[in-house]
Amino acid sequence: MDKIAGLREILALDPKNSFARYGVAMELAGRGETGAALAEFDTLLANDPDYTAGYFMSAQTLAGAGRKAEAAERLKAGIACAARTGNSHALSEMQAMLDELDR
């Protein structure tokens, strides 16, 4: 079975399953389906605003699509999330990416 299909089965039973939603978004991003991936990241973060990895990976997806201003805004939101949740590692990674985008 396709990974996305399996994850979507989980989401059919539990639409707010953050791990499955993140998995779908990552699989779509890996396939180059940027719009669909970003829609999944948006749903993930709307349902679970403390899912720090969602900010970082969606910012990477946005940056990869040349949408640097949007990536920077997503990183700023992610940095705030990481600070709020005490995730210093994610905070430093996102800050480094933001600094790189600002160059």
Phi, psi and omega in degrees: 000141176300139182303315181297318179299316179297317179294324179291331174297318177298316180294330177296326179276328184215084185300342181259017178288103186297319181298315180293318180297317178298318178299317178298313181301316181293319178297316179296318179298318179297332178273358180083012179269071189301311182300314180293321179297314181295325176296320178293318176299318179299317179295316178305309184287332174292320181281329186218079185294353177261010179276084190305318182300331179298324179293312184296312183288327176290325176296320177297321179295316178298314180298320179296334179269007179079012182260066189293323180296317178293323178298318180297318179295320179294321178296319179298319177294321179293322178297318177297319178297313181298321178295317181296324184263359178075026181264083185293328179296310179297321179301313182293323177296316180291323178296320178298318179293319179298315178301320179294319179295328183285350181281000000 
